[in-house]
Amino acid sequence: MAFAIRNLSVLAYANGFTLWHYKAGKDRLETVGDDDFFADAADMLAVGDMVMVSALDGARLMSIALAAPGTVATASLA
């Protein structure tokens, strides 16, 4: 599966920081962690934001390491 914007939601926002949740459906954590998986949401994400991911094979906390038009890189925190 590909990224689905409807599965990305804001859990909290304060002082320019956003905590997100992404329900990955049938995607695995490895796929969601690939660079540019979140590229379609690049205009909504900011460096330092965190994304809690619920995937078929578990959960992971990721940080947004790069967010530029058309490109997003994440770093796994857990």
N, C-alpha and C positions, 0 to 999 in steps of 0.2 A: 504494500500500500504506500501511497505517497502522503505527504503532509496534508492535513485537513484543517483549515482555519477554524472551523466550527468546534474542533476538539481542543482549542487553546483558550484558556480562560484566566482572568486575573483573580488571584486570591487576596492580594493586598498591594497597596500602593502608598508610598510615603517618601517625601523628599527626593523625588526623581528615581527612586528604586521601585521595581515591580517584582512581586513574587507571582509566578505563573504556574498553572497546572496544564499538562498536556496528556490527554488520554490517547494512547497510541493504537488502540484497537488490536489488530493482528500483527502490527509491526513489533519487532524485537528491539531491545535496548541498543544493540550494535547499530541497527539501521537508524534509529532516532539520533544517535550520537554522531552520525556522519556529518562532515562539514556541508553546509548549505541545505540540510534537511529542513531547517526553518527559514529558508531564503524568502519564501512568499510572505513572511511576517517581518521582514527586515525593517520595515518602516515603523513597526510597533515596539521592537525590542531595542534595548540599550545595553552597552557594555556594563557588566556588573549585575544585571538582572539575574535572577535565579529561576530555573524551571524545574518543577517537580514532574517527573515523567512516570506514568503508570503504563507498563507495557505487558505484552503477553507473557514474557519470561521474568517479570519482576518490576522493581521500581528503582529510580536513580534520581539524584539531585544534580543538576547541571548549572553551570554558570555561563553566561553569554560572554565570550572572550573577544568577539569581533562582530559588529553589526554595521554594515554599510549597504547601500542600495544593491539589492540582488545577492548579497552574500552574508551568511551568518556562520560563525564558528563557535562551538561550545567546548567547555572543559568539564569533565566529570569530577564531581566533588565526593561522591560516595558510590 
